[in-house]
């Protein structure tokens, strides 16, 4: 017997929802009397964040019943997306926000690419789109804080290099009320919208489906460093130039990177024009490092959540040092520099950058 693609997708989604329900039931049974060790429960208590770091339990507090799932996700006030450019510190910002007790933001779910999953007729007619999406984002955040790039002892590292664990915080979980949920796929989201402009419609559909404010975090690094880093990674020579003396001379690749960068800039400018300053926050990545407390307070205010002293202190402990500068490791001609300057003049959010600054 042959099934149509549409029928197969419908069955798959129904199966996914059934698994969601079974998982919820399984957690209830697991946490029941005499069922062995229990996971931290979904509650509104002010229990210490150390519970999630010092115990052998997973850090998540996924809802253990559909009633709690509805209650939890109906309280969400804001859906946040990252936009920007690859190699611009999105992962760092996302990991610190996921550590906030009222925020869930997994690493690279890629909602723009995944949105077709939520367009199945059966799922749309069920009215469960929002709940399935939020559950998927929540589950991914929990998995990453348990085993992935945000775990204290990662089993898997997403890019094979970095760990984004913020000790003693709420990564993969929340405390009390969940106010903000979203997706950290900054460069990927902008690239997808640049290559397929028709997908701008997904942003409208997402906003209408969730029926809560849609906000964007626009993370910006010095353009000369972003472009240079792309070239270094293209030729897999990022570590070879760490001596501070070696330079890579790839003029054609640099030209292509300049062109690609400003194509992404134009897409993000379009988002800013469509949604306005109230919905798009520009975050300068060097200020995140040089002024972490002030930067995180600005982000929290934008997302309408409180930044308590413990949270800000943890952010300051993670965000230290100095911004990474790669522009001096690639050979730039004066003509290439001027071309970048000429393009930068068109965008207000790029006015503070130049080649000779220390950030």
Secondary structure in CASP SS format (residue, H / E / C, confidence):
PFRMAT SS
TARGET T0000
AUTHOR 0000-0000-0000
METHOD secondary structure of the structure
MODEL  1
X C 1.00
X C 1.00
X C 1.00
X C 1.00
X H 1.00
X H 1.00
X H 1.00
X H 1.00
X H 1.00
X H 1.00
X H 1.00
X H 1.00
X H 1.00
X H 1.00
X H 1.00
X H 1.00
X H 1.00
X H 1.00
X H 1.00
X H 1.00
X H 1.00
X H 1.00
X H 1.00
X H 1.00
X H 1.00
X H 1.00
X H 1.00
X H 1.00
X H 1.00
X H 1.00
X C 1.00
X C 1.00
X C 1.00
X C 1.00
X C 1.00
X C 1.00
X C 1.00
X C 1.00
X C 1.00
X C 1.00
X C 1.00
X C 1.00
X C 1.00
X C 1.00
X C 1.00
X C 1.00
X C 1.00
X C 1.00
X C 1.00
X H 1.00
X H 1.00
X H 1.00
X H 1.00
X H 1.00
X C 1.00
X C 1.00
X C 1.00
X C 1.00
X C 1.00
X C 1.00
X C 1.00
X C 1.00
X C 1.00
X C 1.00
X C 1.00
X H 1.00
X H 1.00
X H 1.00
X H 1.00
X H 1.00
X H 1.00
X H 1.00
X H 1.00
X H 1.00
X C 1.00
X C 1.00
X C 1.00
X E 1.00
X E 1.00
X E 1.00
X E 1.00
X E 1.00
X E 1.00
X C 1.00
X C 1.00
X C 1.00
X C 1.00
X C 1.00
X C 1.00
X H 1.00
X H 1.00
X H 1.00
X H 1.00
X H 1.00
X H 1.00
X H 1.00
X H 1.00
X H 1.00
X C 1.00
X C 1.00
X C 1.00
X C 1.00
X E 1.00
X E 1.00
X E 1.00
X E 1.00
X E 1.00
X C 1.00
X C 1.00
X C 1.00
X H 1.00
X H 1.00
X H 1.00
X H 1.00
X H 1.00
X H 1.00
X H 1.00
X H 1.00
X H 1.00
X C 1.00
X H 1.00
X H 1.00
X H 1.00
X H 1.00
X H 1.00
X H 1.00
X C 1.00
X C 1.00
X H 1.00
X H 1.00
X H 1.00
X H 1.00
X H 1.00
X H 1.00
X H 1.00
X H 1.00
X H 1.00
X H 1.00
X H 1.00
X H 1.00
X H 1.00
X H 1.00
X H 1.00
X H 1.00
X H 1.00
X H 1.00
X C 1.00
X C 1.00
X C 1.00
X C 1.00
X C 1.00
X C 1.00
X C 1.00
X C 1.00
X C 1.00
X C 1.00
X C 1.00
X C 1.00
X C 1.00
X C 1.00
X C 1.00
X C 1.00
X C 1.00
X C 1.00
X C 1.00
X C 1.00
X C 1.00
X C 1.00
X C 1.00
X C 1.00
X C 1.00
X C 1.00
X C 1.00
X C 1.00
X C 1.00
X C 1.00
X C 1.00
X C 1.00
X C 1.00
X E 1.00
X E 1.00
X E 1.00
X E 1.00
X E 1.00
X C 1.00
X H 1.00
X H 1.00
X H 1.00
X H 1.00
X H 1.00
X H 1.00
X H 1.00
X H 1.00
X H 1.00
X H 1.00
X C 1.00
X H 1.00
X H 1.00
X H 1.00
X H 1.00
X H 1.00
X H 1.00
X H 1.00
X H 1.00
X H 1.00
X H 1.00
X H 1.00
X H 1.00
X H 1.00
X H 1.00
X C 1.00
X C 1.00
X E 1.00
X E 1.00
X E 1.00
X E 1.00
X E 1.00
X E 1.00
X E 1.00
X E 1.00
X C 1.00
X C 1.00
X H 1.00
X H 1.00
X H 1.00
X H 1.00
X H 1.00
X H 1.00
X H 1.00
X H 1.00
X H 1.00
X H 1.00
X H 1.00
X H 1.00
X C 1.00
X C 1.00
X C 1.00
X C 1.00
X H 1.00
X H 1.00
X H 1.00
X C 1.00
X C 1.00
X C 1.00
X C 1.00
X C 1.00
X C 1.00
X E 1.00
X C 1.00
X C 1.00
X H 1.00
X H 1.00
X H 1.00
X H 1.00
X H 1.00
X H 1.00
X H 1.00
X H 1.00
X H 1.00
X H 1.00
X H 1.00
X H 1.00
X H 1.00
X H 1.00
X H 1.00
X H 1.00
X H 1.00
X H 1.00
X H 1.00
X H 1.00
X H 1.00
X H 1.00
X H 1.00
X H 1.00
X H 1.00
X C 1.00
X C 1.00
X C 1.00
X C 1.00
X E 1.00
X E 1.00
X E 1.00
X E 1.00
X E 1.00
X H 1.00
X H 1.00
X H 1.00
X H 1.00
X H 1.00
X H 1.00
X C 1.00
X H 1.00
X H 1.00
X H 1.00
X H 1.00
X H 1.00
X H 1.00
X H 1.00
X H 1.00
X H 1.00
X H 1.00
X H 1.00
X H 1.00
X C 1.00
X C 1.00
X C 1.00
X C 1.00
X C 1.00
X H 1.00
X H 1.00
X H 1.00
X H 1.00
X H 1.00
X H 1.00
X H 1.00
X H 1.00
X H 1.00
X H 1.00
X C 1.00
X C 1.00
X C 1.00
X C 1.00
X C 1.00
X C 1.00
X C 1.00
X C 1.00
X H 1.00
X H 1.00
X H 1.00
X E 1.00
X C 1.00
X C 1.00
X C 1.00
X H 1.00
X H 1.00
X H 1.00
X H 1.00
X H 1.00
X H 1.00
X H 1.00
X H 1.00
X H 1.00
X H 1.00
X H 1.00
X C 1.00
X C 1.00
X C 1.00
X H 1.00
X H 1.00
X H 1.00
X C 1.00
X C 1.00
X C 1.00
X C 1.00
X C 1.00
X C 1.00
X C 1.00
X C 1.00
X C 1.00
END
